[in-house]
Amino acid sequence: MTDDTTGPDANGPAADEVAADHGVSGHVTPDDEAAADRAFDDPELSGDHEEVAEHYREMTELGAHVKGEGQVP
C-alpha cells in the first residue's frame, strides 16, 4: 500500500540546506532593500507603474471569467 499524502519528502534535503547550497541566506539585507527601491524607481527595470497596474486589472478580469483549466481567450 502506498502513502497518498502530499508534502515534503522526509528523505529529501531541508529547504534551508538547499538554500545554503545556492548561497541564499533567506534574510533581506539593507543592500537588497536599496537595490529593490532603485529598481522600482527605474522605468527601464520596472516599467510604467500605471501601465503595469492596468495590465494587472485586465488580466485579473479576464481570469475571473475563465472556466476550467488552461483556457486560452
VOKE-624181 format. One record per residue: residue number from 1; residue in one letter; x, y, z of N, C-alpha, C in turn. Coordinates in pm, 1 decimal, always signed. Layout:
REM VOKE-624181
<site num="NUM" residu="a" n_X="X" n_Y="Y" n_Z="Z" ca_X="X" ca_Y="Y" ca_Z="Z" c_X="X" c_Y="Y" c_Z="Z"/>
...
REM end
This chain:
REM VOKE-624181
<site num="1" residu="m" n_X="+84.7" n_Y="-117.8" n_Z="+0.0" ca_X="+0.0" ca_Y="+0.0" ca_Z="+0.0" c_X="+88.9" c_Y="+123.7" c_Z="+0.0"/>
<site num="2" residu="t" n_X="+50.3" n_Y="+223.7" n_Z="-78.8" ca_X="+129.1" ca_Y="+346.7" ca_Z="-86.4" c_X="+65.7" c_Y="+455.7" c_Z="-2.5"/>
<site num="3" residu="d" n_X="+149.0" n_Y="+547.4" n_Z="+40.3" ca_X="+102.6" ca_Y="+662.3" ca_Z="+116.7" c_X="+64.5" c_Y="+772.4" c_Z="+17.0"/>
<site num="4" residu="d" n_X="-62.9" n_Y="+810.6" n_Z="+12.4" ca_X="-111.3" ca_Y="+907.4" ca_Z="-85.2" c_X="-105.3" c_Y="+1052.1" c_Z="-36.7"/>
<site num="5" residu="t" n_X="-44.6" n_Y="+1078.4" n_Z="+76.2" ca_X="-36.8" ca_Y="+1215.5" ca_Z="+125.7" c_X="+66.5" c_Y="+1293.1" c_Z="+46.2"/>
<site num="6" residu="t" n_X="+46.7" n_Y="+1422.2" n_Z="+40.8" ca_X="+144.2" ca_Y="+1507.3" ca_Z="-27.1" c_X="+219.4" c_Y="+1588.1" c_Z="+76.3"/>
<site num="7" residu="g" n_X="+334.5" n_Y="+1631.0" n_Z="+39.5" ca_X="+415.2" ca_Y="+1711.3" ca_Z="+130.0" c_X="+562.0" c_Y="+1689.1" c_Z="+102.1"/>
<site num="8" residu="p" n_X="+648.0" n_Y="+1748.6" n_Z="+182.3" ca_X="+791.0" ca_Y="+1734.2" ca_Z="+160.1" c_X="+834.4" c_Y="+1589.4" c_Z="+178.9"/>
<site num="9" residu="d" n_X="+932.4" n_Y="+1550.8" n_Z="+101.4" ca_X="+989.6" ca_Y="+1416.9" ca_Z="+112.7" c_X="+1070.5" c_Y="+1409.3" c_Z="+241.4"/>
<site num="10" residu="a" n_X="+1035.5" n_Y="+1316.2" n_Z="+326.1" ca_X="+1104.5" ca_Y="+1302.2" ca_Z="+454.4" c_X="+1251.6" c_Y="+1268.1" c_Z="+434.8"/>
<site num="11" residu="n" n_X="+1285.1" n_Y="+1207.3" n_Z="+321.3" ca_X="+1424.1" ca_Y="+1170.5" ca_Z="+294.7" c_X="+1498.0" c_Y="+1275.3" c_Z="+211.7"/>
<site num="12" residu="g" n_X="+1427.8" n_Y="+1380.7" n_Z="+171.0" ca_X="+1488.8" ca_Y="+1484.9" ca_Z="+88.5" c_X="+1556.2" c_Y="+1590.6" c_Z="+173.3"/>
<site num="13" residu="p" n_X="+1631.0" n_Y="+1678.5" n_Z="+106.3" ca_X="+1700.2" ca_Y="+1784.4" ca_Z="+180.4" c_X="+1602.0" c_Y="+1888.2" c_Z="+235.0"/>
<site num="14" residu="a" n_X="+1634.9" n_Y="+1944.6" n_Z="+346.6" ca_X="+1551.9" ca_Y="+2050.1" ca_Z="+405.7" c_X="+1569.5" c_Y="+2177.5" c_Z="+324.2"/>
<site num="15" residu="a" n_X="+1467.9" n_Y="+2263.2" n_Z="+327.2" ca_X="+1471.2" ca_Y="+2386.8" ca_Z="+247.1" c_X="+1591.5" c_Y="+2473.6" c_Z="+281.1"/>
<site num="16" residu="d" n_X="+1626.2" n_Y="+2482.8" n_Z="+408.7" ca_X="+1740.2" ca_Y="+2568.2" ca_Z="+445.1" c_X="+1871.9" c_Y="+2510.0" c_Z="+394.2"/>
<site num="17" residu="e" n_X="+1880.6" n_Y="+2377.7" n_Z="+385.2" ca_X="+2000.8" ca_Y="+2315.3" ca_Z="+330.9" c_X="+2012.1" c_Y="+2344.6" c_Z="+181.0"/>
<site num="18" residu="v" n_X="+1901.3" n_Y="+2337.7" n_Z="+111.3" ca_X="+1900.7" ca_Y="+2367.2" ca_Z="-31.7" c_X="+1938.5" c_Y="+2512.7" c_Z="-53.5"/>
<site num="19" residu="a" n_X="+1880.4" n_Y="+2603.3" n_Z="+24.7" ca_X="+1911.7" ca_Y="+2745.4" ca_Z="+12.3" c_X="+2059.7" c_Y="+2770.5" c_Z="+38.9"/>
<site num="20" residu="a" n_X="+2114.0" n_Y="+2705.4" n_Z="+139.8" ca_X="+2255.4" ca_Y="+2723.8" ca_Z="+173.2" c_X="+2343.8" c_Y="+2676.0" c_Z="+58.3"/>
<site num="21" residu="d" n_X="+2302.9" n_Y="+2567.9" n_Z="-7.4" ca_X="+2380.5" ca_Y="+2517.2" ca_Z="-120.1" c_X="+2385.8" c_Y="+2618.0" c_Z="-234.5"/>
<site num="22" residu="h" n_X="+2286.2" n_Y="+2704.4" n_Z="-243.2" ca_X="+2279.3" ca_Y="+2801.9" ca_Z="-351.2" c_X="+2319.1" c_Y="+2941.7" c_Z="-306.3"/>
<site num="23" residu="g" n_X="+2374.2" n_Y="+2954.5" n_Z="-187.8" ca_X="+2421.0" ca_Y="+3083.0" ca_Z="-139.1" c_X="+2310.9" c_Y="+3178.4" c_Z="-98.8"/>
<site num="24" residu="v" n_X="+2195.2" n_Y="+3127.4" n_Z="-60.6" ca_X="+2082.2" ca_Y="+3210.7" ca_Z="-21.6" c_X="+2072.3" c_Y="+3210.4" c_Z="+130.4"/>
<site num="25" residu="s" n_X="+2067.2" n_Y="+3330.1" n_Z="+189.1" ca_X="+2060.0" ca_Y="+3337.8" ca_Z="+334.7" c_X="+1917.4" c_Y="+3337.5" c_Z="+385.7"/>
<site num="26" residu="g" n_X="+1822.5" n_Y="+3380.0" n_Z="+302.6" ca_X="+1683.9" ca_Y="+3387.4" ca_Z="+346.3" c_X="+1651.1" c_Y="+3516.1" c_Z="+419.1"/>
<site num="27" residu="h" n_X="+1749.3" n_Y="+3603.1" n_Z="+434.0" ca_X="+1728.7" ca_Y="+3729.9" ca_Z="+503.2" c_X="+1750.2" c_Y="+3845.5" c_Z="+405.2"/>
<site num="28" residu="v" n_X="+1664.6" n_Y="+3946.0" n_Z="+413.8" ca_X="+1678.8" ca_Y="+4064.2" ca_Z="+328.9" c_X="+1776.2" c_Y="+4159.7" c_Z="+396.2"/>
<site num="29" residu="t" n_X="+1877.0" n_Y="+4197.3" n_Z="+321.4" ca_X="+1977.6" ca_Y="+4288.9" ca_Z="+374.6" c_X="+1942.4" c_Y="+4431.8" c_Z="+335.6"/>
<site num="30" residu="p" n_X="+2002.4" n_Y="+4530.1" n_Z="+401.8" ca_X="+1980.9" ca_Y="+4669.4" ca_Z="+361.0" c_X="+2020.3" c_Y="+4693.1" c_Z="+214.4"/>
<site num="31" residu="d" n_X="+2124.6" n_Y="+4624.3" n_Z="+168.0" ca_X="+2164.1" ca_Y="+4637.2" ca_Z="+27.4" c_X="+2054.8" c_Y="+4584.5" c_Z="-64.9"/>
<site num="32" residu="d" n_X="+1990.9" n_Y="+4472.4" n_Z="-25.3" ca_X="+1880.4" ca_Y="+4417.4" ca_Z="-104.1" c_X="+1765.5" c_Y="+4516.9" c_Z="-112.0"/>
<site num="33" residu="e" n_X="+1731.4" n_Y="+4577.0" n_Z="+0.2" ca_X="+1622.5" ca_Y="+4674.1" ca_Z="+3.7" c_X="+1653.9" c_Y="+4795.6" c_Z="-83.1"/>
<site num="34" residu="a" n_X="+1776.6" n_Y="+4843.4" n_Z="-76.0" ca_X="+1816.7" ca_Y="+4959.0" ca_Z="-156.2" c_X="+1810.8" c_Y="+4926.1" c_Z="-305.1"/>
<site num="35" residu="a" n_X="+1854.4" n_Y="+4807.4" n_Z="-342.3" ca_X="+1850.0" ca_Y="+4766.4" ca_Z="-482.5" c_X="+1705.6" c_Y="+4755.3" c_Z="-531.0"/>
<site num="36" residu="a" n_X="+1617.4" n_Y="+4703.3" n_Z="-447.6" ca_X="+1475.7" ca_Y="+4693.5" ca_Z="-485.1" c_X="+1415.1" c_Y="+4831.7" c_Z="-502.8"/>
<site num="37" residu="d" n_X="+1449.4" n_Y="+4925.1" n_Z="-414.9" ca_X="+1398.5" ca_Y="+5062.0" ca_Z="-427.2" c_X="+1448.2" c_Y="+5127.5" c_Z="-555.9"/>
<site num="38" residu="r" n_X="+1575.9" n_Y="+5107.4" n_Z="-587.5" ca_X="+1630.1" ca_Y="+5165.0" ca_Z="-711.7" c_X="+1560.0" c_Y="+5104.3" c_Z="-833.5"/>
<site num="39" residu="a" n_X="+1538.8" n_Y="+4974.1" n_Z="-832.2" ca_X="+1473.3" ca_Y="+4907.6" ca_Z="-944.7" c_X="+1329.3" c_Y="+4954.3" c_Z="-959.6"/>
<site num="40" residu="f" n_X="+1259.7" n_Y="+4975.3" n_Z="-847.7" ca_X="+1120.6" ca_Y="+5019.5" ca_Z="-852.4" c_X="+1109.7" c_Y="+5157.3" c_Z="-916.1"/>
<site num="41" residu="d" n_X="+1206.3" n_Y="+5243.6" n_Z="-888.0" ca_X="+1203.7" ca_Y="+5380.7" ca_Z="-938.9" c_X="+1259.6" c_Y="+5393.2" c_Z="-1080.5"/>
<site num="42" residu="d" n_X="+1319.9" n_Y="+5287.9" n_Z="-1133.9" ca_X="+1380.0" ca_Y="+5291.9" ca_Z="-1267.4" c_X="+1282.2" c_Y="+5236.0" c_Z="-1370.4"/>
<site num="43" residu="p" n_X="+1228.1" n_Y="+5321.6" n_Z="-1460.3" ca_X="+1129.9" ca_Y="+5273.4" ca_Z="-1558.4" c_X="+1186.5" c_Y="+5167.6" c_Z="-1653.3"/>
<site num="44" residu="e" n_X="+1318.0" n_Y="+5166.8" n_Z="-1672.1" ca_X="+1379.4" ca_Y="+5063.9" ca_Z="-1756.8" c_X="+1365.4" c_Y="+4925.3" c_Z="-1692.9"/>
<site num="45" residu="l" n_X="+1363.8" n_Y="+4919.6" n_Z="-1560.7" ca_X="+1356.6" ca_Y="+4791.4" ca_Z="-1490.4" c_X="+1215.1" c_Y="+4752.9" c_Z="-1450.7"/>
<site num="46" residu="s" n_X="+1133.6" n_Y="+4850.1" n_Z="-1411.4" ca_X="+1001.0" ca_Y="+4815.6" ca_Z="-1359.7" c_X="+886.6" c_Y="+4859.1" c_Z="-1449.6"/>
<site num="47" residu="g" n_X="+913.8" n_Y="+4930.6" n_Z="-1555.2" ca_X="+808.5" ca_Y="+4973.3" ca_Z="-1646.5" c_X="+727.5" c_Y="+5088.5" c_Z="-1590.1"/>
<site num="48" residu="d" n_X="+628.3" n_Y="+5130.0" n_Z="-1668.4" ca_X="+537.7" ca_Y="+5236.4" ca_Z="-1627.3" c_X="+438.7" c_Y="+5177.4" c_Z="-1527.5"/>
<site num="49" residu="h" n_X="+437.0" n_Y="+5227.1" n_Z="-1406.0" ca_X="+355.5" ca_Y="+5168.3" ca_Z="-1299.1" c_X="+206.4" c_Y="+5168.9" c_Z="-1332.3"/>
<site num="50" residu="e" n_X="+157.9" n_Y="+5275.2" n_Z="-1394.7" ca_X="+15.6" ca_Y="+5280.1" ca_Z="-1429.7" c_X="-16.2" c_Y="+5178.5" c_Z="-1539.2"/>
<site num="51" residu="e" n_X="+73.2" n_Y="+5163.5" n_Z="-1634.4" ca_X="+53.2" ca_Y="+5065.2" ca_Z="-1741.8" c_X="+54.4" c_Y="+4922.8" c_Z="-1684.6"/>
<site num="52" residu="v" n_X="+144.8" n_Y="+4897.2" n_Z="-1593.6" ca_X="+152.2" ca_Y="+4765.1" ca_Z="-1529.6" c_X="+25.4" c_Y="+4739.3" c_Z="-1448.8"/>
<site num="53" residu="a" n_X="-21.4" n_Y="+4839.3" n_Z="-1376.1" ca_X="-143.3" ca_Y="+4824.3" ca_Z="-1296.1" c_X="-264.0" c_Y="+4798.0" c_Z="-1385.2"/>
<site num="54" residu="e" n_X="-273.3" n_Y="+4867.5" n_Z="-1498.2" ca_X="-384.8" ca_Y="+4846.8" ca_Z="-1590.3" c_X="-381.4" c_Y="+4705.6" c_Z="-1648.6"/>
<site num="55" residu="h" n_X="-262.3" n_Y="+4659.9" n_Z="-1685.2" ca_X="-249.2" ca_Y="+4524.0" ca_Z="-1737.9" c_X="-290.4" c_Y="+4420.9" c_Z="-1632.4"/>
<site num="56" residu="y" n_X="-250.0" n_Y="+4443.7" n_Z="-1508.9" ca_X="-287.2" ca_Y="+4354.1" ca_Z="-1399.1" c_X="-439.4" c_Y="+4348.6" c_Z="-1384.5"/>
<site num="57" residu="r" n_X="-504.3" n_Y="+4465.5" n_Z="-1389.0" ca_X="-650.8" ca_Y="+4468.7" ca_Z="-1378.7" c_X="-716.3" c_Y="+4393.3" c_Z="-1494.1"/>
<site num="58" residu="e" n_X="-665.6" n_Y="+4412.5" n_Z="-1615.1" ca_X="-720.6" ca_Y="+4342.9" ca_Z="-1731.7" c_X="-706.5" c_Y="+4191.6" c_Z="-1717.4"/>
<site num="59" residu="m" n_X="-590.4" n_Y="+4146.0" n_Z="-1676.4" ca_X="-567.0" ca_Y="+4001.9" ca_Z="-1664.3" c_X="-648.8" c_Y="+3942.4" c_Z="-1549.4"/>
<site num="60" residu="t" n_X="-667.1" n_Y="+4019.5" n_Z="-1442.1" ca_X="-749.0" ca_Y="+3972.7" ca_Z="-1330.8" c_X="-893.7" c_Y="+3956.2" c_Z="-1374.9"/>
<site num="61" residu="e" n_X="-944.1" n_Y="+4052.0" n_Z="-1450.2" ca_X="-1081.0" ca_Y="+4044.9" ca_Z="-1501.4" c_X="-1094.6" c_Y="+3927.7" c_Z="-1598.2"/>
<site num="62" residu="l" n_X="-999.5" n_Y="+3911.2" n_Z="-1685.9" ca_X="-1002.4" ca_Y="+3801.0" ca_Z="-1781.7" c_X="-1000.8" c_Y="+3667.2" c_Z="-1708.0"/>
<site num="63" residu="g" n_X="-914.2" n_Y="+3654.3" n_Z="-1608.5" ca_X="-903.4" ca_Y="+3530.0" ca_Z="-1532.8" c_X="-1027.4" c_Y="+3499.6" c_Z="-1451.4"/>
<site num="64" residu="a" n_X="-1101.8" n_Y="+3601.9" n_Z="-1412.0" ca_X="-1221.1" ca_Y="+3580.9" ca_Z="-1330.7" c_X="-1330.3" c_Y="+3509.5" c_Z="-1409.5"/>
<site num="65" residu="h" n_X="-1323.2" n_Y="+3513.3" n_Z="-1542.7" ca_X="-1428.3" ca_Y="+3455.0" ca_Z="-1624.4" c_X="-1386.0" c_Y="+3326.4" c_Z="-1695.4"/>
<site num="66" residu="v" n_X="-1266.0" n_Y="+3277.0" n_Z="-1666.1" ca_X="-1218.4" ca_Y="+3153.9" ca_Z="-1728.8" c_X="-1285.0" c_Y="+3034.8" c_Z="-1661.2"/>
<site num="67" residu="k" n_X="-1335.3" n_Y="+2944.0" n_Z="-1743.2" ca_X="-1395.3" ca_Y="+2821.5" ca_Z="-1691.8" c_X="-1296.2" c_Y="+2707.1" c_Z="-1711.5"/>
<site num="68" residu="g" n_X="-1269.3" n_Y="+2633.2" n_Z="-1608.1" ca_X="-1177.3" ca_Y="+2519.3" ca_Z="-1619.2" c_X="-1032.4" c_Y="+2562.8" c_Z="-1617.5"/>
<site num="69" residu="e" n_X="-946.7" n_Y="+2472.0" n_Z="-1661.9" ca_X="-802.9" ca_Y="+2498.8" ca_Z="-1660.7" c_X="-749.1" c_Y="+2511.5" c_Z="-1802.0"/>
<site num="70" residu="g" n_X="-656.5" n_Y="+2601.0" n_Z="-1820.3" ca_X="-584.5" ca_Y="+2611.0" ca_Z="-1945.5" c_X="-661.0" c_Y="+2673.0" c_Z="-2060.6"/>
<site num="71" residu="q" n_X="-769.3" n_Y="+2739.7" n_Z="-2036.1" ca_X="-845.3" ca_Y="+2803.6" ca_Z="-2143.0" c_X="-768.7" c_Y="+2924.1" c_Z="-2195.8"/>
<site num="72" residu="v" n_X="-759.3" n_Y="+2932.4" n_Z="-2327.2" ca_X="-694.2" ca_Y="+3047.3" ca_Z="-2390.0" c_X="-803.7" c_Y="+3134.4" c_Z="-2448.8"/>
<site num="73" residu="p" n_X="-803.2" n_Y="+3265.3" n_Z="-2416.9" ca_X="-909.6" ca_Y="+3352.8" ca_Z="-2467.6" c_X="-908.5" c_Y="+3368.1" c_Z="-2617.8"/>
REM end
